[in-house]
Amino acid sequence: MANPRAKFKTLRQEKGTQKKVAEDLGITETHLRELENGRSVPGTKMLIRIEHYLGASAKEIFPDIYRPEFFLK
């Protein structure tokens, strides 16, 4: 199954390495990797920070959390 957060990865790569982007966002590289791979969900403040940083909407970056089945997990 393809990563539903592939757009996140593409936009992040345009900004730099995981290490650089994590530092820019004030989070650990591990947390960024988990967000990017769909193993973690950002809190509201982090979601907004990521939107502004990457210049894309939350729905583009995290499409999986907008699907009804997300809440059945």
PyMOL CGO cylinders between C-alpha atoms (Angstrom):
from pymol import cmd
from pymol.cgo import CYLINDER

trace = [
    CYLINDER, 0.00, 0.00, 0.00, 1.36, 3.40, -0.96, 0.3, 1, 1, 1, 1, 1, 1,
    CYLINDER, 1.36, 3.40, -0.96, 2.14, 5.91, 1.74, 0.3, 1, 1, 1, 1, 1, 1,
    CYLINDER, 2.14, 5.91, 1.74, -0.85, 8.28, 1.97, 0.3, 1, 1, 1, 1, 1, 1,
    CYLINDER, -0.85, 8.28, 1.97, 1.57, 10.95, 3.19, 0.3, 1, 1, 1, 1, 1, 1,
    CYLINDER, 1.57, 10.95, 3.19, 3.76, 10.86, 0.09, 0.3, 1, 1, 1, 1, 1, 1,
    CYLINDER, 3.76, 10.86, 0.09, 2.99, 14.57, -0.49, 0.3, 1, 1, 1, 1, 1, 1,
    CYLINDER, 2.99, 14.57, -0.49, 4.40, 15.30, 2.98, 0.3, 1, 1, 1, 1, 1, 1,
    CYLINDER, 4.40, 15.30, 2.98, 7.64, 13.54, 2.04, 0.3, 1, 1, 1, 1, 1, 1,
    CYLINDER, 7.64, 13.54, 2.04, 7.88, 15.35, -1.30, 0.3, 1, 1, 1, 1, 1, 1,
    CYLINDER, 7.88, 15.35, -1.30, 7.33, 18.76, 0.28, 0.3, 1, 1, 1, 1, 1, 1,
    CYLINDER, 7.33, 18.76, 0.28, 9.75, 17.96, 3.10, 0.3, 1, 1, 1, 1, 1, 1,
    CYLINDER, 9.75, 17.96, 3.10, 12.44, 16.92, 0.61, 0.3, 1, 1, 1, 1, 1, 1,
    CYLINDER, 12.44, 16.92, 0.61, 12.04, 20.29, -1.12, 0.3, 1, 1, 1, 1, 1, 1,
    CYLINDER, 12.04, 20.29, -1.12, 12.86, 21.96, 2.22, 0.3, 1, 1, 1, 1, 1, 1,
    CYLINDER, 12.86, 21.96, 2.22, 15.82, 19.70, 3.02, 0.3, 1, 1, 1, 1, 1, 1,
    CYLINDER, 15.82, 19.70, 3.02, 16.80, 16.63, 4.99, 0.3, 1, 1, 1, 1, 1, 1,
    CYLINDER, 16.80, 16.63, 4.99, 14.69, 15.14, 7.78, 0.3, 1, 1, 1, 1, 1, 1,
    CYLINDER, 14.69, 15.14, 7.78, 17.26, 16.46, 10.24, 0.3, 1, 1, 1, 1, 1, 1,
    CYLINDER, 17.26, 16.46, 10.24, 17.05, 20.05, 8.93, 0.3, 1, 1, 1, 1, 1, 1,
    CYLINDER, 17.05, 20.05, 8.93, 13.25, 20.09, 8.74, 0.3, 1, 1, 1, 1, 1, 1,
    CYLINDER, 13.25, 20.09, 8.74, 12.91, 18.56, 12.21, 0.3, 1, 1, 1, 1, 1, 1,
    CYLINDER, 12.91, 18.56, 12.21, 15.21, 21.25, 13.60, 0.3, 1, 1, 1, 1, 1, 1,
    CYLINDER, 15.21, 21.25, 13.60, 13.24, 23.97, 11.78, 0.3, 1, 1, 1, 1, 1, 1,
    CYLINDER, 13.24, 23.97, 11.78, 9.98, 22.63, 13.26, 0.3, 1, 1, 1, 1, 1, 1,
    CYLINDER, 9.98, 22.63, 13.26, 11.44, 22.13, 16.73, 0.3, 1, 1, 1, 1, 1, 1,
    CYLINDER, 11.44, 22.13, 16.73, 10.85, 18.38, 16.88, 0.3, 1, 1, 1, 1, 1, 1,
    CYLINDER, 10.85, 18.38, 16.88, 13.06, 15.31, 16.83, 0.3, 1, 1, 1, 1, 1, 1,
    CYLINDER, 13.06, 15.31, 16.83, 14.06, 13.64, 13.61, 0.3, 1, 1, 1, 1, 1, 1,
    CYLINDER, 14.06, 13.64, 13.61, 12.33, 10.49, 14.87, 0.3, 1, 1, 1, 1, 1, 1,
    CYLINDER, 12.33, 10.49, 14.87, 9.05, 12.35, 15.39, 0.3, 1, 1, 1, 1, 1, 1,
    CYLINDER, 9.05, 12.35, 15.39, 9.26, 13.85, 11.91, 0.3, 1, 1, 1, 1, 1, 1,
    CYLINDER, 9.26, 13.85, 11.91, 9.94, 10.42, 10.40, 0.3, 1, 1, 1, 1, 1, 1,
    CYLINDER, 9.94, 10.42, 10.40, 6.91, 8.97, 12.25, 0.3, 1, 1, 1, 1, 1, 1,
    CYLINDER, 6.91, 8.97, 12.25, 4.70, 11.83, 11.03, 0.3, 1, 1, 1, 1, 1, 1,
    CYLINDER, 4.70, 11.83, 11.03, 5.96, 11.42, 7.48, 0.3, 1, 1, 1, 1, 1, 1,
    CYLINDER, 5.96, 11.42, 7.48, 5.41, 7.65, 7.47, 0.3, 1, 1, 1, 1, 1, 1,
    CYLINDER, 5.41, 7.65, 7.47, 1.93, 7.78, 9.00, 0.3, 1, 1, 1, 1, 1, 1,
    CYLINDER, 1.93, 7.78, 9.00, 2.84, 6.25, 12.37, 0.3, 1, 1, 1, 1, 1, 1,
    CYLINDER, 2.84, 6.25, 12.37, 2.06, 9.44, 14.28, 0.3, 1, 1, 1, 1, 1, 1,
    CYLINDER, 2.06, 9.44, 14.28, -0.54, 12.20, 14.15, 0.3, 1, 1, 1, 1, 1, 1,
    CYLINDER, -0.54, 12.20, 14.15, 0.41, 15.81, 14.87, 0.3, 1, 1, 1, 1, 1, 1,
    CYLINDER, 0.41, 15.81, 14.87, -1.28, 17.87, 17.54, 0.3, 1, 1, 1, 1, 1, 1,
    CYLINDER, -1.28, 17.87, 17.54, -3.17, 20.98, 16.49, 0.3, 1, 1, 1, 1, 1, 1,
    CYLINDER, -3.17, 20.98, 16.49, -0.28, 23.42, 16.98, 0.3, 1, 1, 1, 1, 1, 1,
    CYLINDER, -0.28, 23.42, 16.98, 2.16, 21.17, 15.16, 0.3, 1, 1, 1, 1, 1, 1,
    CYLINDER, 2.16, 21.17, 15.16, -0.32, 20.60, 12.35, 0.3, 1, 1, 1, 1, 1, 1,
    CYLINDER, -0.32, 20.60, 12.35, -0.63, 24.34, 11.78, 0.3, 1, 1, 1, 1, 1, 1,
    CYLINDER, -0.63, 24.34, 11.78, 3.14, 24.83, 12.05, 0.3, 1, 1, 1, 1, 1, 1,
    CYLINDER, 3.14, 24.83, 12.05, 3.69, 22.11, 9.41, 0.3, 1, 1, 1, 1, 1, 1,
    CYLINDER, 3.69, 22.11, 9.41, 1.06, 23.66, 7.12, 0.3, 1, 1, 1, 1, 1, 1,
    CYLINDER, 1.06, 23.66, 7.12, 2.78, 27.03, 7.25, 0.3, 1, 1, 1, 1, 1, 1,
    CYLINDER, 2.78, 27.03, 7.25, 6.27, 25.57, 6.92, 0.3, 1, 1, 1, 1, 1, 1,
    CYLINDER, 6.27, 25.57, 6.92, 5.47, 23.37, 3.92, 0.3, 1, 1, 1, 1, 1, 1,
    CYLINDER, 5.47, 23.37, 3.92, 3.00, 25.79, 2.33, 0.3, 1, 1, 1, 1, 1, 1,
    CYLINDER, 3.00, 25.79, 2.33, 0.24, 23.22, 1.93, 0.3, 1, 1, 1, 1, 1, 1,
    CYLINDER, 0.24, 23.22, 1.93, -3.04, 22.40, 3.63, 0.3, 1, 1, 1, 1, 1, 1,
    CYLINDER, -3.04, 22.40, 3.63, -3.37, 19.74, 6.29, 0.3, 1, 1, 1, 1, 1, 1,
    CYLINDER, -3.37, 19.74, 6.29, -5.68, 17.81, 3.96, 0.3, 1, 1, 1, 1, 1, 1,
    CYLINDER, -5.68, 17.81, 3.96, -2.90, 17.65, 1.34, 0.3, 1, 1, 1, 1, 1, 1,
    CYLINDER, -2.90, 17.65, 1.34, -0.20, 16.72, 3.84, 0.3, 1, 1, 1, 1, 1, 1,
    CYLINDER, -0.20, 16.72, 3.84, -2.22, 14.31, 6.02, 0.3, 1, 1, 1, 1, 1, 1,
    CYLINDER, -2.22, 14.31, 6.02, -5.01, 12.99, 3.75, 0.3, 1, 1, 1, 1, 1, 1,
    CYLINDER, -5.01, 12.99, 3.75, -5.33, 9.81, 5.81, 0.3, 1, 1, 1, 1, 1, 1,
    CYLINDER, -5.33, 9.81, 5.81, -6.67, 11.66, 8.86, 0.3, 1, 1, 1, 1, 1, 1,
    CYLINDER, -6.67, 11.66, 8.86, -9.53, 13.03, 6.76, 0.3, 1, 1, 1, 1, 1, 1,
    CYLINDER, -9.53, 13.03, 6.76, -10.82, 9.57, 5.85, 0.3, 1, 1, 1, 1, 1, 1,
    CYLINDER, -10.82, 9.57, 5.85, -13.65, 8.12, 8.00, 0.3, 1, 1, 1, 1, 1, 1,
    CYLINDER, -13.65, 8.12, 8.00, -11.83, 4.80, 8.39, 0.3, 1, 1, 1, 1, 1, 1,
    CYLINDER, -11.83, 4.80, 8.39, -8.99, 6.61, 10.17, 0.3, 1, 1, 1, 1, 1, 1,
    CYLINDER, -8.99, 6.61, 10.17, -11.21, 6.84, 13.25, 0.3, 1, 1, 1, 1, 1, 1,
    CYLINDER, -11.21, 6.84, 13.25, -11.99, 3.13, 13.23, 0.3, 1, 1, 1, 1, 1, 1,
    CYLINDER, -11.99, 3.13, 13.23, -8.41, 2.15, 14.05, 0.3, 1, 1, 1, 1, 1, 1,
]
cmd.load_cgo(trace, "trace")
